Structure formats: C-alpha cells, structure tokens
Amino acid sequence: MKKLFAEFFGTFWLVFGGCGSAIFAAGIPDLGIGFAGVSLAFGLTVLTMAYAVGHISGGHFNPAVSFGLWAGGRFSAKDLAPYIVAQCIGAIAAAGVLYFIWTGKAENAIDATKAGAFATNGYGAFSPQGYSIEAAFFAEFVLTMFFLIIILGATDKFANGKFAGITIGLGLTLIHLISIPITNTSVNPARSLSQAVITLGEPLSQVWLFWVAPIAGAVFGGFIYRSLLEKKND
C-alpha cells in the first residue's frame, strides 16, 4: 500500500504543479512564465517527487512509464493495474483541487471549445498550434519512447543513480519544451485523463490518443533499451 500511496501523491504533485503552472501562471501579461516556465514546472515535479517518494514506489507517476518499465524488464506485470489506478486517482484528485481553486475567481470559466482549455491535450483544432492527429500521435510516441530510454538509462545499475532524478526531471522539461505547441504535451495518460475529465467536451473525446501513443511509445522504448542498449554483464 505504501507504494500505491507514493504513486498517488507523486502523480498528484505532477498534475498539480505542472498543470497548475499552466492554468494559473503561464498566461499572466508581462509576468507569466510561458511555455518555458511550464516545461520547467513539469520537470521539477518529477525531480522533487523522485527524491521524495521514488525510493518507495520507483517513482513512476505515469501509466506509460509503468508499461515502459515492464517492457524493459524492470517492473512486474501483476503490479501494472494497481499502479495505474493509483496514478489516475492521484491525477484526477489534483485536477479537482485545481478546479476548486480556479473557480475561486468569479470570472473564471472553462471554455471546452478552445485548445488547451484547463491544460488539456489535443490535436487538430485542439492542438495549441493546430497540428494534425498524425503529427500529435507521432510526437507523443517518439517523445515517450525517448523518455523511457532516459529513465532506464539513468536508473541502470551501471549508472550513477544519485543523479537519476535530475536527469529524468530535465528530460521531461526538454520534452515539454519541444511539444507544448504540438499537443500541450502529455507523455502521461493519467495527466491527460485528469484534465479532460474536468473539461469534458472534445478534449475528453480526444483523450484516447494520449493513452495509446504514450503507452505504445513507452513499450517500444522499453524494448529498445532492454534489447539494444542494456549492458548484460558486470
């Protein structure tokens, strides 16, 4: 149960910190943190929770990461479902808290007809810069694949594990710097689901892509690392 609580709190913090920065701080005229600030915020959530609770659960905070670690031989299939449930509950709980805070300002309202509403992910008309479904899928697939290669490499027994959290956090920052204009960056199905559940409408109907592409990319990344990159002998 401690592992599941760690995944709950870690995913809660990722959504609260990352999506919260996008909702509250990104667009303030002259003072807003913009894409770069949101990218850094997502990276910092993973970095901080990797050191806070990563030693308890492994610090997945993301269903795609759990699948990728399974594909890479680092995680048991029997633990996939409990981890993913804990991650999704944590993400949705964070989205609920964000919504409660958001509604504390009288004029705030979620417009589900606009791209990126309440930090949702999307493609086509719901992509921040109008990227197609094919472009969105490929971006999410490739970026999640490399995210798993980063994670598996940074946590390899031959790597310097003390710096794994920093490497992974900066990797996620870079991923956001690349892809916020494309999909508003998912690479995390729980993060996408949580915001779509609050927003409803078209963002919820598009959330399937942000499950399928990241998980497929993560599994591919896991197999690549295990088959082509992992050092087998001491």
N, C-alpha and C positions, 0 to 999 in steps of 0.2 A: 504493500500500500504506500510506503514511503516513496517508492519510485514513481507511482502514479500521481501522488501529490506533487512531487518535484516537477513532473511533466505539466501538470495543471498550472502551477504557479509560474513556471518558465514560459509557457505559451501565453498565459495571461499577460505577463510583463512584455513579451514581444509585441502583442497586439496593442496593448495599452500604450506602450512607449512609441512604437513605430507608427501605428495608425493614428494615435493621439497627436503626434507631432504633425502629421499631415493635416488632420482636421483642425487643430487649434492654432498651429504656429506657422504653417507654410505660407499662407497667403496674406498675412498682415502687411499692408502697404508700408514700404520703406524699412520695416523691421522684420519681415517674415524670413524664415530660414530657407525657403525654397526647396528645390529638388535635392540639392547637396546636403542640406540640413536634415531632411527626411531620410536620405540614404544613410547618413551617419547615425541617426537615431536608431534605425533598424539594426545596424551593426553593433551599436552599443548595448542594445537589449540582449542580443545573443552573447556578446562578450561578458557582460555582467552576470547573466544567469549561468553561463558556462562555468564560471568560477564559484558562483553561489550554490548551485544545486547539481552541476554536471557530474560531480563525484558520486551523487546518489543514483541518478537515473541514466547517466550517459549524455544528458543534455541534448535530446533530440528537438523537442519543441515544434515538431513539424512532421506530419504523416509521411511526406515524401522522404524525409531523412530516415525515418524508421524503415521504410521499404528499401531505401538505398543501402542502409547498413545491413539489412537482411541479405540483400543481393551480394554484398561484399563479404559475407560470412562473419559479420560482427554482431549479429542480433538474431534471436530465436524467433521463428515464425509464430510460435504459440503466444508470444508477447505482443504481436502486432496489434491485434484488436484492442486489448486494454489500453495500450499506449495511445492509439489513435482516438479512442473515446475520451480519454483524459485530456488530450491536446485540444480536441474540438470543444469540449465543455469549457476548458480554460479560455479559449479564444472567444467563444460566444459570451461568456461571463464578462470578459474585458470589453467587448463591443457594447454590451448592455450598460456597463458603467460609463463608457464614453458617451453613449446616447443620453443617459441621465444628466451628465454634466452639460452636454451640448444643448439640451432643452432648458437649461438654466438661464439662457439668454432669450428673451421674449421673441425676437425677430428670427431666430434660427429655425430653419426648416430644411428637411432633406428633400432635394429635387431628384427623384429617381430617373428623370429623363436626361440628366446630364452626365457626361463622362466623369468618372472619379468621384461621384457623389458619395459622401461619407467614407472616403478612402477605399471604394470598391475597385475591383479589377474589371477589365472589359476589353473587347475587341470591336472592330468596325466603328460604328458611331459612338461606342462607349470606350474606345481607346483614347487616351489623352491627346494623341496626335493623329487619330484616325487610321491606325494600322489594321490590316485585314486579319481575318481569322487565321489564315495560314501563317502570316508573319508572327502573330501572337503565339500560336501553338509552337512554332519552331523556336522562338525566343525563349519561351518558358522551358521547353525541352532541353535546349542546349545549356542554358544558364543553370538549371537544376542539376544537369549531368556534371558540369564543372564544379558546382557546389559540393557534390558528393565526393568528387576526386580530391578537392581541397580538404574536406573533413576526414576522409580515410587516410590521406597522406599525412595530415597534421597530427592525427592520433595513432599513427602506426607505431609499433613497438620500437622501431629504429629511429623515430623522430624525437625531437625534444618536446615532450609532452607539456612542459611548463608554459610553452608559448602557444599551445593549440587554440586556446580560447581567443587570443589576439588574432591569430591567423584566420580563424573561422569568422570572427566578427568583421574583420577587414574585408574578407571575401564577400560577405553578404552586403557590406557597404558598396563595394565595387559593382556587384550585381544590380543594386538599385540605381547606381549612377548610370548604368547602361540602359536599364529597361523601364524606368518610371515613365518616360514618354511613350513607350510602346503599349504596355498593359497596366500601368500603375504598379507593376512588379508584384507578382505573387511568389513563385517558387515555394509556396507553402499553402496546401489546400485548406488547412484549418483557418489561417488568416483570411483567405478569400471567402470561405463559407460564413465566417462570423460577421463580416461587414455586409455581405449580401442578404443574410437573414434579417438584419435590421433595416436595410434599404428596401428590400423586396423589388418587384418590378423586373425590368430587363436584366439588371445586374445578377439577380438570383437565377434567371433562366440561362445566363452565360457561365455560371459558376462551374459547370461540368468540365469546361476546358481547363480550369485551374485546379482540377483534381487529376484529370487524365494526363495532361502534358508534364506537370512536375513529377508525378509518380513514375511515369514512363522514363523520363529523363534520369531520375534518381536511380532507378533499377539498372538502366544502361550504364550509368556512371559507376555503380557498384560492381557490375560485372567487368567493366573495363579495368578498374583498379585491381580487382582480385586476379584477373587473368593476365594482364599485361604489365602491371606496374609493381605489384606487391613482391617484396623480397621474401623468399620462402625459407631461407636458411639463415642461422646466426652467423 
